[in-house]
Structure formats: structure tokens, C-alpha cells
Amino acid sequence: MHYRQKHLLAIEGLHPPEIGQLLDLAENYVLLNRSGKTQRDLLRGRTLINLFFEDSTRTRTSFELAGKRLGADVLNMSVSTSSVNKGETLLDTAATLNAMHCDLLVVRHGQSGAPNLLAQKVDAAVINAGDGTHEHPTQALLDALTIRRRKGRLEGLTVAICGDVAHSRVARSNIHLLNTMGSRVRVIGPPTLIPAEVAELGVEVFHDMAAGLAEADIVMMLRLQRERMTRGLVPSAREYFRFFGLDAEKFALARPDALVMHPGPMNRGVEIDSAVADDPERSLIREQVEMGVAVRMAVLDTLARSGRNA
Ligand code: ASP
């Protein structure tokens, strides 16, 4: 057992054996899920609460399925972000959850660091399901699993992460994971959407798709997160697509066997063209969703075990 932490709050700081262990275990869950079987004894009697302060369809559903397939009692709590002072609400919620004796707490919050704060206040194992622009660790794990299954490895690959890096917790978690596992990471986007500090994370920065996509094994497109933009950072969706949207022509600049990914939800015609997104040979987007459930089962299983061993 390499992963001995109580929580999963970020990819930053994890070591290759910890990541490797989670991915290996997730591989087993892919097979279990494909066989149509479940493993309901594993988390029987345990309570998992999905606490979502921000909207989500796939992540919440994915954690719900993962918990249920392992036998946990799953509760979904959606909390309106408009409720008074967020700090106070969060601590009140923590007290409530402790009183309910929840074992596993999956948290999504609009503010970076909210899951860390909750982890200090609750007895449950906390899993970050996306916090502000900080991290979305299970997304990076499911992306890594998807890549590893297709390419057979993570080390030595060139991965281009394209688009709205500034607002993307997915980009941050992926950069940490891919760097840790030995891939070469590039980010591509307009200067307004690539914060200067990203270069400090050990990535190559490009502002031109043609240059950035050359030699890429994996092209990871990001959603343009207009809801997080406080000012106009992009001219128009059409203009953005022209320069940074992935269509067949731009995709052809990557390696001939390059594969495309997107964490969802997609803005078709803005950051990605449907012909690329739906390409059965070269798009991994559906597979990412399947891997999501397996990775989350692996995370729940691992955290429940470290809790038992503690
Ligand atoms: N679903 C991902 C997230 O929650 C990506 C996105 O929203 O664009 O960060």
C-alpha cells in the first residue's frame, strides 16, 4: 500500500507509486464494471455524501454510481452558492456532517481550498471533486487511466492542454499528474487565458495551435469557462474557434496517431468541432466517462481501506 493519506485533496504532492496504485486498482474496476458485477460488500454500512456547492452532472453521477457499486449508502446534497457568508456556511455544514457520521465526503466548491478547510473540520475522508480554479484530482486520474490504457504508458508522451487554462482546475491537476509520471506537458491558448505562473509548473507555453500541436500524442481540449470570467477575455466564440478551436485541420498538425480528450461539458463549435469530438477512432471522450466511474471506485476503496488501517 503506497497511498496512506486520509483524504484526496489534490494531485500536487502525490508520488508516482501513489498514483500508480490508484490507476492499477482502477484497471480492476474497469473489468468489474464491464462484467456487470458489483462489489457491494466493500463499503457496506458506510455513508458517502456528495456535497456539491456547484452544478455538476457527470462528476456527481459518477461518484454516486461508484459508491453504490461498492455498496455504500449514497446521499446527494446540493447547496445553493447564494447562501449567506460562504465560510460560515461551510463550517456549519461541516458540523452537520459530523453529527451525521458520514464516512466519505465528496466536495465540489466554487472556492479554491474549500475541501481542504472541510477536511480539517470533519471526521470523514474528504475527496475534492473540483474546487474553484485549484484542482480536480479524480479528473486527472481518470484522464491518466484513459491515456495509459490507449498508449500503454504515461512517460515520454507529449500532451498538449489547450484553451482556457486560466480557469481550469482540470488543467492544473493534469499538469501535476502528467509531470509527476514523466510526460511532457504543453499548454496552448491565447495570452489572456494562460496565466504567467503556469510556466512555473514545468510546462511549455504556446500561443499558437500549429506550433503547440506539432508532435503531440494527446490533445486535451478545455471548456471555455465563461461563467468564471469577470471580464471579456476572448473576442467572440467564432473568433476563438478560428484560432483555438480543434477542427480536423488543426488536429492533423498533431502526430498521426494523436488522440483527443475533453473533460466535459463540451462547447461544440467553440473549443472543439463535432467531427473531431465524435471521431470513433481518435476521440477518447466517451471512454473518459467510463474511466471516471472506475477511478472513483478505486479512490473510494483506497480511502476506506486507509481509514480502516488507521
Ligand atoms: N467538469 C470540469 C470541471 O468541473 C471541467 C469543466 O467544467 O469545464 O472542472
Residues whose N, C-alpha, C, O or C-beta is under 5 A from the ligand:
A	BS01	LIG	G130 H136 V170 R223 P263 G264 P265
